[in-house]
């Protein structure tokens, strides 16, 4: 009798086990799917951060799955791309005002001191320094050539996505205002303007500008000659056309115009742009220890022209400057 009872109990146990097996399999599959749904975005983002090639990562995963469709991978890629786009949009836009270096065009005051060909060479190297900074800018970049016909040329200057907006006719204030308006039609972030002739600016200056824009409406970098080497704003500028551009009163007038319109203005450290032959001596000294590649090339060019990192009037240091030609 006990033997029959044991046999009946074992049979009932097997029947119950078999009836619960589909439920157990279902719960296992459901748990696996939920884990993938929550963990996959984190794993993918982590790998993308360390490899820098999210789209390549997605392709390799798909190939290892023998071309099986992966809706989770596609969703993750879209989420990641969306997050990156949002982060980029939060960063200020850098606008580089530039002119195509050509002998006899632009830098006329510099050419008066060192000749048109040498001035064109320096202008090209100054532009290279500005592009070096633009290449490392964390947000969107706009290149703004002085001539409409140079738009295609400007589009080839950087190995990163850029928007090209040619400058219209008018004085510098009118051109800045027009380009600023077009940039803001596409971007909601702050806009930072620089020229292509202030290579003394560096990452600490750009970082300071981005930081100041978090608490101020306008950020200006005053120049030694009374102008500005950087101007940035979180919103559209007040009228700029009637300001004393190319004068030693520009920084004062621009700052006053902004405060008059209720804008909070922050000023960065004093800097300078390169307009005259006398500026090259100061630039040579400042670039003496600068290790940024474009600045090294510019420094060696200045040395080849006879400038020295030593103080004006001292004997040229041949060990530093002699026989260093491009």
C-alpha positions, 0 to 999 in steps of 0.5 A: 500500500505504501508502495502504491501511495509513493508511486501515486505521489511521484506521478502527481509530482511529475504532472505538476512539474510538467504543468509548471514548466511552460510558466517557468520558461515564460518567466525566464524569457520575460526576465531576460528581455527586461534585463536587455531592455534596461541594461543594453543602453548603458552598456552600449553608451559605455562602449561608445564612450570608450571606442568613439565609434558607436555606429561601428559597434552596432554593426559588429553586434549585428554581424555576430547575430548573423543578420538577425534584426535587432530593434533594441540596438537600433533604438539604443543608437537613436537614443544615443544620437539624440542625447549627443545632439542635445548636448551639442545644442547646449554648447555655445556656437563658435563663429570664426570671421575669416578672410581668404589669405591673398597677397594685397588683400587684407592685413594692409597695415601689416603689409606696410611693415613687412611686405604683402607676400610676408603679410599674406603668409602670416595671415594664412598662419594666423588663420591656421591658429584660429582653425586649430581652436575651432577644431577643438570647440565642443559645440557647433562651428560656423565659418564666415568668410568675408566674400560670398565666393569663398564659401566653398573654400571655407567649407574645406578648411576643417575636418569636422562638420561646419556651417558656412555663412558668408559675410554680407556687405556693410561695416563690421557691425552690420556683418556681425549682426547679420551673421548672428541673426542667421546663426540663431535661426538654426541654433538656440545656444549662445554665440561666440565670435572670434576673428582669425588674427588673435592667436594669443587666445587659448583654451583657458580663454574659451573655457572662461567665456563658456563659463561666464555665459552661464551667468552673464548675457554678454562676454567680451575679451578686451584688446590692448588697442581698445577693440575686442578679440572675442565677443559672445552673447546668449541672445541677439545683440543690440544695434552694432552698426553705429559703433566705432569699429576699428577704433580704440573706443570699440570695447568701451562703446560696445560694453556701454551699448550692452549695459544700456540695453539691460544686458549683464556684461562680463570681461575676460583678460586683456589680449590683442590681435595682430594688425601691425608689424610691431604686434609680431614681436609681442606674438613671438614672445607669447608663442615661444612656449606654446606647444599647439602645432599651428602656433609652433609653425607660426612661431618658426615663421616669425623667427625666420622673419627675424623676430625673437622671443627676447625683449625688443632691442636685445640681441637675437637668440640664434639658438632659438630662432636661427635657421628655423624656416617653414 
